[in-house]
Amino acid sequence: MPKLSAVIITRNEERDIGRTLDAIAFADDILIVDSESTDRTVEVCRAKGARVVQRPLDGFGPQKRFAVSQAQHDWVFCIDADEIVSPELARAIVALLSSEPARAAYRMRYLTVFMGRRMTRGAKELRTRLFDRRQAGWTDAAVHEQVVCDVPVGMLPGFVLHETTHDLSEAIAKLNDYSTRAALSMRGNGRRHSAAGLALRGGFHFFRHWIIERQVLNGIPGLAWSVLFATGSMIKYLKAIELEQER
C-alpha cells in the first residue's frame, strides 16, 4: 500500500490553513513549505501535526517543486492553503492507495467560491493534484504552474472547494501580485505588443470565460470573475512593457 504525503505552500494563511489541514488528516505525512509568514501560519500548522520547512518564495512552480522533493513519500497530494478536500474525495484517495494505483496521476474537480457563492455552473474545472513524483511533477512557471505527466491521467470522484479570495478587494490585490510576478518572468523575452493587440487579448479572455466557459450562468460573480481574468491578461503585459522601459 503506497503511503501519501500531502504538501502545501503557504504565506500568511492562518485564516484558512486550519480547516485545510483538518480535511487532509488522512495523509501519512503533511508537509508545509512556508514563505516567511508574519502571522500565525507556522504555529497553526505545527499545532495540527504538520512538518514545516521555511523557504523564500522564488515562484509558485519552483516552490511547489521544492515541496514535492521534500515529501517523505513518492505519492504526493498537492493542494493550496485555501482549498478544502471534500469527504468523498478523501475517501476516494484512501481507497485508491489501499492497493497499487492503476495510474501515476489523478485529476479531480474544483469548485470555486467567489464573492460568497459557489461557482457550480459553467465549464468544469479539473486539475491534476495527486501523483507519483517519479512519473509526474510541477512545471517551473513562476505563476500558472501545472502538473505535467507523460502517462494517462485518471479521474477521482468528489471535489476540492477553492475559496480563492474572501472578497473582491482581495481578488484585485491577488491579481496585482500575480500580474507583477508574470511580468517579471516575461521581462527580456523580446516580444512586442501593440495597444490594439493588448485590447484584443483582453476581449478574447473575457469572451472565453464569460461565454465559452459559461461564467454567464454564475451571475454577478461570474461577470466579476471574467472581468478580472480579462484585466489580468492585459495588465501583466503592460507591466512587462513598463519594466522594459525602465531598463
C-alpha positions as CSV (number, residue, x, y, z in Angstrom):
1,M,0.0,0.0,0.0
2,P,1.7,3.3,-1.1
3,K,1.9,5.9,1.6
4,L,0.9,9.5,0.9
5,S,2.4,12.9,1.5
6,A,0.2,16.0,1.3
7,V,2.2,19.2,0.5
8,I,1.1,22.8,0.8
9,I,2.9,26.0,0.2
10,T,1.9,28.9,2.5
11,R,2.4,32.6,3.2
12,N,0.2,34.3,5.9
13,E,-2.6,31.7,5.7
14,E,-3.6,31.5,9.4
15,R,-7.2,32.3,8.5
16,D,-7.7,29.3,6.2
17,I,-5.0,26.7,6.9
18,G,-6.6,25.0,9.9
19,R,-9.6,23.7,8.0
20,T,-7.5,22.8,5.0
21,L,-5.3,20.6,7.3
22,D,-8.3,19.0,9.0
23,A,-9.6,17.8,5.7
24,I,-6.3,16.1,4.7
25,A,-5.8,14.3,8.1
26,F,-5.9,11.0,6.2
27,A,-2.4,11.6,4.7
28,D,0.6,9.8,6.2
29,D,2.8,12.9,6.0
30,I,1.8,16.5,5.8
31,L,4.5,19.0,4.7
32,I,4.2,22.8,4.8
33,V,6.7,24.9,2.9
34,D,6.2,28.4,4.3
35,S,7.4,31.6,2.6
36,E,8.3,33.6,5.6
37,S,4.8,34.1,7.0
38,T,4.5,37.0,9.5
39,D,1.2,35.8,11.0
40,R,0.4,32.5,13.0
41,T,0.5,30.2,10.0
42,V,3.5,28.2,11.1
43,E,2.2,28.0,14.7
44,V,-1.2,26.7,13.5
45,C,0.4,24.1,11.1
46,R,2.7,22.7,13.8
47,A,-0.2,22.5,16.3
48,K,-2.0,20.4,13.7
49,G,1.0,18.0,13.5
50,A,2.4,19.2,10.1
51,R,6.1,19.4,9.3
52,V,7.1,22.9,8.4
53,V,10.0,24.0,6.2
54,Q,10.6,27.7,5.6
55,R,11.9,28.9,2.2
56,P,11.7,32.2,0.4
57,L,9.2,32.2,-2.5
58,D,11.0,32.3,-5.9
59,G,7.9,31.5,-7.9
60,F,5.0,29.2,-7.4
61,G,6.3,26.4,-9.7
62,P,9.8,26.3,-8.2
63,Q,8.3,26.4,-4.6
64,K,5.9,23.5,-5.3
65,R,8.7,21.5,-7.0
66,F,10.8,22.0,-3.9
67,A,7.9,21.0,-1.6
68,V,7.4,17.8,-3.6
69,S,11.1,17.0,-3.3
70,Q,10.9,17.3,0.5
71,A,8.0,14.9,0.9
72,Q,8.6,11.7,2.7
73,H,6.7,9.5,0.2
74,D,6.6,9.3,-3.6
75,W,2.9,9.6,-3.8
76,V,2.0,13.3,-3.2
77,F,-1.2,15.3,-3.0
78,C,-0.7,19.0,-3.7
79,I,-3.3,21.5,-2.6
80,D,-3.3,25.1,-1.6
81,A,-3.9,26.6,1.8
82,D,-7.3,28.0,0.8
83,E,-8.6,24.6,-0.5
84,I,-10.8,22.1,1.3
85,V,-11.0,18.4,0.2
86,S,-14.5,17.0,0.2
87,P,-15.2,13.8,2.3
88,E,-16.0,11.9,-0.9
89,L,-12.6,12.8,-2.5
90,A,-10.8,12.0,0.8
91,R,-12.4,8.5,0.8
92,A,-11.6,8.0,-2.9
93,I,-7.9,8.8,-2.3
94,V,-7.7,6.4,0.7
95,A,-9.4,3.7,-1.3
96,L,-7.1,4.3,-4.3
97,L,-4.0,4.0,-2.2
98,S,-5.2,0.9,-0.4
99,S,-3.8,-1.1,-3.3
100,E,-1.4,-0.3,-6.2
101,P,-3.0,2.6,-8.2
102,A,-3.7,1.9,-11.9
103,R,-2.4,5.3,-12.9
104,A,0.5,7.5,-12.0
105,A,-1.5,10.7,-11.7
106,Y,-5.1,11.7,-11.0
107,R,-7.2,14.8,-11.6
108,M,-10.2,16.0,-9.6
109,R,-12.9,18.6,-9.9
110,Y,-12.5,22.0,-8.4
111,L,-15.4,24.2,-7.2
112,T,-14.5,27.8,-6.8
113,V,-16.1,30.0,-4.1
114,F,-16.1,33.7,-5.3
115,M,-17.9,36.7,-3.8
116,G,-19.6,34.3,-1.3
117,R,-21.0,32.0,-4.0
118,R,-20.1,28.5,-5.2
119,M,-19.4,28.7,-8.9
120,T,-21.1,25.4,-9.7
121,R,-22.4,26.3,-13.2
122,G,-20.5,26.5,-16.4
123,A,-17.4,24.6,-17.5
124,K,-15.9,22.0,-15.1
125,E,-12.5,22.9,-13.7
126,L,-10.3,19.8,-13.5
127,R,-6.8,19.8,-12.0
128,T,-4.2,17.1,-11.6
129,R,-3.1,17.2,-7.9
130,L,-2.4,13.6,-6.9
131,F,0.6,11.9,-8.5
132,D,3.6,9.7,-8.2
133,R,6.5,12.1,-8.2
134,R,8.7,9.6,-10.1
135,Q,6.4,10.0,-13.1
136,A,4.9,13.5,-12.8
137,G,5.7,16.9,-11.4
138,W,5.2,20.6,-11.4
139,T,6.5,23.0,-14.2
140,D,8.9,25.7,-13.3
141,A,6.5,28.5,-14.2
142,A,6.6,31.4,-11.7
143,V,2.8,31.7,-12.0
144,H,0.1,29.5,-13.6
145,E,2.2,26.4,-12.8
146,Q,0.8,23.0,-13.8
147,V,1.4,19.3,-13.0
148,V,2.8,17.6,-16.1
149,C,2.6,13.9,-16.7
150,D,3.6,11.8,-19.8
151,V,1.3,8.9,-19.0
152,P,-2.6,8.7,-18.9
153,V,-4.2,10.6,-16.0
154,G,-7.1,9.1,-14.0
155,M,-10.1,10.9,-12.6
156,L,-11.3,10.8,-9.0
157,P,-14.8,11.4,-7.6
158,G,-15.6,14.2,-5.2
159,F,-14.2,17.7,-5.4
160,V,-11.9,20.4,-3.9
161,L,-13.6,23.5,-2.7
162,H,-11.4,26.5,-3.5
163,E,-12.2,29.8,-1.7
164,T,-9.7,31.7,-3.8
165,T,-10.4,35.1,-2.2
166,H,-12.8,36.3,0.6
167,D,-14.0,39.5,-1.2
168,L,-13.5,41.5,-4.4
169,S,-10.8,43.7,-2.9
170,E,-8.7,40.7,-2.0
171,A,-9.2,39.4,-5.6
172,I,-7.9,42.6,-7.1
173,A,-4.9,42.6,-4.7
174,K,-4.2,39.0,-5.8
175,L,-4.5,40.0,-9.5
176,N,-2.0,42.7,-8.9
177,D,0.5,40.4,-7.2
178,Y,0.1,37.6,-9.9
179,S,0.4,40.1,-12.8
180,T,3.7,41.5,-11.3
181,R,5.2,38.0,-11.0
182,A,4.1,37.2,-14.5
183,A,5.6,40.4,-15.8
184,L,8.9,39.8,-14.1
185,S,9.1,36.3,-15.7
186,M,8.4,37.8,-19.1
187,R,11.0,40.5,-18.9
188,G,13.6,40.4,-21.6
189,N,11.8,37.9,-23.9
190,G,11.9,40.4,-26.7
191,R,8.2,40.2,-27.6
192,R,6.5,43.4,-28.7
193,H,2.8,44.2,-28.2
194,S,0.6,46.9,-29.7
195,A,-2.2,48.7,-27.9
196,A,-4.7,47.1,-30.3
197,G,-3.2,43.7,-29.7
198,L,-3.5,44.0,-25.9
199,A,-7.1,45.2,-26.2
200,L,-7.9,42.2,-28.4
201,R,-6.2,39.9,-25.9
202,G,-8.4,41.3,-23.1
203,G,-11.5,41.0,-25.1
204,F,-10.7,37.4,-26.1
205,H,-10.1,36.4,-22.5
206,F,-13.4,38.0,-21.4
207,F,-15.2,36.2,-24.1
208,R,-13.6,32.9,-23.3
209,H,-14.5,33.0,-19.6
210,W,-17.9,34.7,-19.9
211,I,-19.2,32.8,-22.9
212,I,-17.1,29.7,-23.8
213,E,-16.6,28.7,-20.1
214,R,-20.2,29.8,-19.4
215,Q,-19.4,32.1,-16.4
216,V,-22.5,33.9,-17.6
217,L,-24.5,31.2,-15.8
218,N,-22.9,32.3,-12.5
219,G,-24.5,35.7,-12.4
220,I,-22.6,38.7,-11.0
221,P,-19.8,36.6,-9.5
222,G,-19.3,35.1,-13.0
223,L,-19.2,38.5,-14.6
224,A,-16.6,39.8,-12.0
225,W,-14.5,36.6,-12.5
226,S,-14.5,37.1,-16.3
227,V,-13.6,40.8,-15.9
228,L,-10.7,40.0,-13.6
229,F,-9.2,37.4,-15.9
230,A,-9.5,39.7,-18.9
231,T,-8.0,42.6,-17.0
232,G,-5.2,40.4,-15.6
233,S,-4.3,39.2,-19.1
234,M,-3.6,42.8,-20.2
235,I,-2.1,44.1,-17.1
236,K,0.7,41.6,-17.0
237,Y,1.8,42.6,-20.5
238,L,1.5,46.3,-19.6
239,K,3.7,45.8,-16.5
240,A,6.2,43.9,-18.7
241,I,6.4,46.8,-21.1
242,E,6.9,49.2,-18.2
243,L,9.7,47.1,-16.8
244,E,11.4,47.1,-20.3
245,Q,11.2,50.9,-20.4
246,E,12.8,51.2,-17.0
247,R,15.9,49.3,-18.1
